Amino acid sequence: MKIPFTRSVLSTAGLLLALLAIASLAPKLPAVGQMSWVRYVLDLARERHSYTFGESNGYYETLMSPSSSQAGPRDLPPVMWLTENDSERTRIPGDQLFDADPFLIYKPKTNLDLANTSEGSVKTNAYGFFDRPWTLTKSPGTTRIVVLGDSVIRGTGVTYDQRFESLLEDKLNAGSGRHCEILNLAVGGYMLTQMFGIAMEKAPAFHPDVYVIAVTDRTGNPVWAKYLAKLVQDGQNLRYDVLREIVAKAGVKKTDSSATAQEKLAPYQVSAMHAIFLELKAHAERQSAKLVVFFVPSLQEEAVIDASYSPVRESLQGTGIPIIDASTTFSNVDHDKYRLDWFDQHPNVMGHQMIADNLYRKLRENPEAWADLTGETETSQSVR
């Protein structure tokens, strides 16, 4: 049955008007309460801002858009936040949250203090990390552990004292004479190559005894190559032989489009990660420190997690790096109960508690990793 042309035009026009009405309705919806999620989803849709980790053009990929490091972080998507009266939302431009960086692409500003954001209070310390204040020097007798990762690891939407690494620190220090201190150097959207940059250039200033690379189910995402592709396109100095060799093997050129560069790099994902992990291990050893890898999941389906972790697991084979695998933390549980929200796969407070509990249990079952983190060789075989 054919629809008359006039009727088709009117139907299309009506649909467009309805969509415009919905878009204009978003600012009038309450910013808190039962309807706040409707407003938030509409805001996300209007900004083409995605929290789905698997999307190729979502929030984290926008952080590394072709214009980010040259035009500046003003191109980054805004963070939604509430005003003091909790009735109106305003947007914070990206250049108020991030600084451009020629090697890392973007980095958080120092001493941020944003109240009432859509993910709660957002703060950075004097060194530009989403953690409590630190000192460069550590107290005598302290084992200092630095954790590197992405937004799951930095604890998006969760306060300092409720994040898994803070809870794990408490567990490591409870009822013992040891004193472990965990510093969170994670930044949302960072890939392994950017974690590598933080480990090489920023972490040594804090004199860590242990480096922890916290791998999430996003670390093995094919988008890992976008970072290196962008550095080459921008003509940036790759700084490290391991990265230069990866780019040279793949034959990536400055004139390549982003898609072409990523296509060239794709076959080298496992070997590239393998080389980076080995260099990180050597970097730690040069400082008489240890390297440990944590597997920390978001609230994804188990099949998605397994597929995402597969290239990372393969890349770690033969490295001799201790692995604490908490990837099954959220198996057989109601994911909605442990997510920040139904559309947000970051763990909430209860999710971080589960991660901390599982990591601690796995550490007690792994004598090598336990010794690396605490300096103790004794383990409790009865911990369940």
Secondary structure in CASP SS format (residue, H / E / C, confidence):
PFRMAT SS
TARGET T0000
AUTHOR 0000-0000-0000
METHOD secondary structure of the structure
MODEL  1
M C 1.00
K C 1.00
I C 1.00
P C 1.00
F H 1.00
T H 1.00
R H 1.00
S H 1.00
V H 1.00
L H 1.00
S H 1.00
T H 1.00
A H 1.00
G H 1.00
L H 1.00
L H 1.00
L H 1.00
A H 1.00
L H 1.00
L H 1.00
A H 1.00
I H 1.00
A H 1.00
S H 1.00
L H 1.00
A H 1.00
P H 1.00
K H 1.00
L C 1.00
P C 1.00
A C 1.00
V C 1.00
G C 1.00
Q C 1.00
M C 1.00
S H 1.00
W H 1.00
V H 1.00
R H 1.00
Y H 1.00
V H 1.00
L H 1.00
D H 1.00
L H 1.00
A H 1.00
R H 1.00
E H 1.00
R C 1.00
H C 1.00
S C 1.00
Y C 1.00
T C 1.00
F C 1.00
G C 1.00
E C 1.00
S C 1.00
N C 1.00
G C 1.00
Y H 1.00
Y H 1.00
E H 1.00
T H 1.00
L H 1.00
M C 1.00
S C 1.00
P C 1.00
S C 1.00
S H 1.00
S H 1.00
Q H 1.00
A H 1.00
G C 1.00
P H 1.00
R H 1.00
D H 1.00
L C 1.00
P C 1.00
P C 1.00
V E 1.00
M E 1.00
W E 1.00
L E 1.00
T C 1.00
E C 1.00
N C 1.00
D C 1.00
S C 1.00
E C 1.00
R E 1.00
T E 1.00
R E 1.00
I E 1.00
P C 1.00
G H 1.00
D H 1.00
Q H 1.00
L C 1.00
F E 1.00
D E 1.00
A E 1.00
D E 1.00
P C 1.00
F C 1.00
L C 1.00
I E 1.00
Y E 1.00
K E 1.00
P E 1.00
K C 1.00
T C 1.00
N C 1.00
L C 1.00
D E 1.00
L E 1.00
A E 1.00
N E 1.00
T E 1.00
S C 1.00
E C 1.00
G E 1.00
S E 1.00
V E 1.00
K E 1.00
T C 1.00
N C 1.00
A C 1.00
Y C 1.00
G C 1.00
F C 1.00
F C 1.00
D C 1.00
R C 1.00
P C 1.00
W C 1.00
T C 1.00
L C 1.00
T C 1.00
K C 1.00
S C 1.00
P C 1.00
G C 1.00
T E 1.00
T E 1.00
R E 1.00
I E 1.00
V E 1.00
V E 1.00
L E 1.00
G C 1.00
D C 1.00
S H 1.00
V H 1.00
I H 1.00
R H 1.00
G C 1.00
T C 1.00
G C 1.00
V C 1.00
T C 1.00
Y H 1.00
D H 1.00
Q H 1.00
R C 1.00
F H 1.00
E H 1.00
S H 1.00
L H 1.00
L H 1.00
E H 1.00
D H 1.00
K H 1.00
L H 1.00
N H 1.00
A C 1.00
G C 1.00
S C 1.00
G C 1.00
R C 1.00
H E 1.00
C E 1.00
E E 1.00
I E 1.00
L E 1.00
N E 1.00
L C 1.00
A C 1.00
V C 1.00
G C 1.00
G C 1.00
Y C 1.00
M C 1.00
L H 1.00
T H 1.00
Q H 1.00
M H 1.00
F H 1.00
G H 1.00
I H 1.00
A H 1.00
M H 1.00
E H 1.00
K C 1.00
A H 1.00
P H 1.00
A H 1.00
F H 1.00
H C 1.00
P C 1.00
D C 1.00
V E 1.00
Y E 1.00
V E 1.00
I E 1.00
A E 1.00
V E 1.00
T C 1.00
D C 1.00
R C 1.00
T C 1.00
G C 1.00
N C 1.00
P C 1.00
V C 1.00
W H 1.00
A H 1.00
K H 1.00
Y H 1.00
L H 1.00
A H 1.00
K H 1.00
L H 1.00
V H 1.00
Q H 1.00
D C 1.00
G C 1.00
Q C 1.00
N C 1.00
L C 1.00
R C 1.00
Y C 1.00
D H 1.00
V H 1.00
L H 1.00
R H 1.00
E H 1.00
I H 1.00
V H 1.00
A H 1.00
K H 1.00
A H 1.00
G C 1.00
V C 1.00
K C 1.00
K C 1.00
T C 1.00
D C 1.00
S C 1.00
S H 1.00
A H 1.00
T H 1.00
A H 1.00
Q H 1.00
E H 1.00
K H 1.00
L H 1.00
A H 1.00
P H 1.00
Y H 1.00
Q H 1.00
V H 1.00
S H 1.00
A H 1.00
M H 1.00
H H 1.00
A H 1.00
I H 1.00
F H 1.00
L H 1.00
E H 1.00
L H 1.00
K H 1.00
A H 1.00
H H 1.00
A H 1.00
E H 1.00
R H 1.00
Q C 1.00
S C 1.00
A C 1.00
K E 1.00
L E 1.00
V E 1.00
V E 1.00
F E 1.00
F E 1.00
V C 1.00
P C 1.00
S C 1.00
L C 1.00
Q C 1.00
E C 1.00
E H 1.00
A H 1.00
V H 1.00
I H 1.00
D H 1.00
A H 1.00
S H 1.00
Y H 1.00
S H 1.00
P H 1.00
V H 1.00
R H 1.00
E H 1.00
S H 1.00
L H 1.00
Q C 1.00
G C 1.00
T C 1.00
G C 1.00
I C 1.00
P C 1.00
I E 1.00
I E 1.00
D E 1.00
A C 1.00
S C 1.00
T C 1.00
T C 1.00
F C 1.00
S C 1.00
N C 1.00
V C 1.00
D C 1.00
H H 1.00
D H 1.00
K H 1.00
Y H 1.00
R E 1.00
L E 1.00
D E 1.00
W C 1.00
F C 1.00
D E 1.00
Q E 1.00
H E 1.00
P E 1.00
N C 1.00
V H 1.00
M H 1.00
G H 1.00
H H 1.00
Q H 1.00
M H 1.00
I H 1.00
A H 1.00
D H 1.00
N H 1.00
L H 1.00
Y H 1.00
R H 1.00
K H 1.00
L H 1.00
R H 1.00
E C 1.00
N C 1.00
P H 1.00
E H 1.00
A H 1.00
W H 1.00
A H 1.00
D H 1.00
L H 1.00
T H 1.00
G C 1.00
E C 1.00
T C 1.00
E C 1.00
T C 1.00
S C 1.00
Q C 1.00
S C 1.00
V C 1.00
R C 1.00
END
